[in-house]
Amino acid sequence: MEKVLQTQKEAFLKNGPPNYKLRVDRLRRCIALIKAYEKKIIKVLNQDFQNRSIHEIKISEIDQTIRNLLFTIKNLKRWMRPQKRMSSLGTGLLGARALMTPTPLGSVGIIAPWNFPVAMVFYPAASILAAGNSIMAKPSEITPATSSLIKEAVDNYFDKSEFAVFLGGPKTGQRFSSLPHDHLLYTGSGKVAKKVLEVASKNLIPTTLELGGKSPTIISDNAKISLAAKRILFAKTLNSGQICLSPDYIFLKKGLENNFVSELKKTFSNFYNNNSSDYTSMVNTMHYKRMQFYLKDAIKKGATVTSLGDLDSKEKNTISTKLIFGVNDTMEVMKNEIFGPLLPVMLYENLSEVVDYINKHDHPLGLYFFGKNKSQQDYIINNTRSGGVTINDTMFHLLQSRLPFGGVGSSGYGYYHGYEGFLNFSNLRSIYHQTSYDTILSLIRPPRGKLFNLLSNIMRRLG
């Protein structure tokens, strides 16, 4: 790893920032790689997960990743242009020029999670390569077959001075984090993020964190329940809820319980019709057991559970989406990000109760509100904090190419999406061309006379 990082840094110093043509070439190679390996990606993901929906792989791992790469290529030339800024102290009138020029950072490290192992390497790679950087990536050991395929594919399409992949577990991750990258992106749990930051801080490595959290979903009394059920359940069943942006718990207006449960059961049946072939497993036995532990703990502490289907299989590590009513903060399912097909439901009378609860807990990566009333929408948006918000759906703020995506507070910081992602992995370099006229500038240099005080007062007023 150390030798590859040194190779990348030496190549950057020798060759200078890659031009537009080379950046586009690298982005197109990512697209070509994903297309060429599509069938193998589907095969190894099913090997790692036991059963991973082929349709979900296509839309989440392949199609969306390619779409993001194409969007980046389409906009890259405009993003790379230096931006003119107005010069201060009136020097612009005398010929001075001020520019903000996005330049590459150098070599960027990616520590990717297991839930979308392909997308979470190549989705941020779009921003990183567009900004002119090289990449060192460490995919998750929890999906070993997929990680090995990613390494094989990258090795076939890129020189190690451009893009290199390293395999291994926690020890490799710790060593990887300790390298003097020019920037480090970590996607995963907050618990591991603290360890990554502790190691990275020894080299003062700037970091981007995407950490997830317990994303709340609020359903008001004027929401269309049948539509909300379809949209919530699509997100909660996608990858069996193993998504950082998946709805983690629901706040439901009192009185809507029976209608809501009925619509969810109907929707689940329409989605799967008790057909497990399109329903994704928990990634491994450990995470399957974690869901069972959450359920048993909640029931023991007074909660009731309603299963929406009959796809449970210990052999396949599958769990039908389950609603949990009567939850409270003493239960493990409410203490931790669920990252699975369990959906706690809490009832409320007034939206102020919802806002108070959300604000007493860590800021989530996403927040979702279902309701037609604009004043209610504004109340939720203006009185809570979250990485992003989707109104009358879930997760779709992520799919908006022209909106930044990232967390806030404990759900992370920084972006790897669209223009803001490009800027996040760039050095926003200030370049100033001074005027050749020197009369005014000479007033601030010794020996300073009466005109210095006049200039000092003027400077205070200029802002």
Secondary structure, 3 states (H helix, E strand, C coil): CHHHHHHHHHHHHHHCCCCHHHHHHHHHHHHHHHHHCHHHHHHHHHHHHCCCCHHHHHHHHHHHHHHHHHHHHHHHHHHHCCEEECCCCCHHHHCCEEEEEEEECCEEEEECCCCCCCHHHHHHHHHHHHCCCEEEEECCCCCHHHHHHHHHHHHHHCCCCCEEECCCCHHHHHHHHHCCCCEEEEECCHHHHHHHHHHHHHHCCCEEEECCCCEEEEECCCCCHHHHHHHHHHHHHHHHHCCCCCEEEEEEECCCHHHHHHHHHHHHHHHHCCCHHHCCCCCCHHHHHHHHHHHHHHHHCCCEEEECCCCCECCCCECCCEEEECCCCCCHHHHCCCCCCEEEEEEECCHHHHHHHHHCCCCCCEEEEECCCHHHHHHHHHHCCCCEEEECCCCCCCCCCCCCCCCCHHHEECCCCHHHHHHHCEEEEEEEECCCCCHHHHCCCCCCCHHHHHHHHHHHHHC
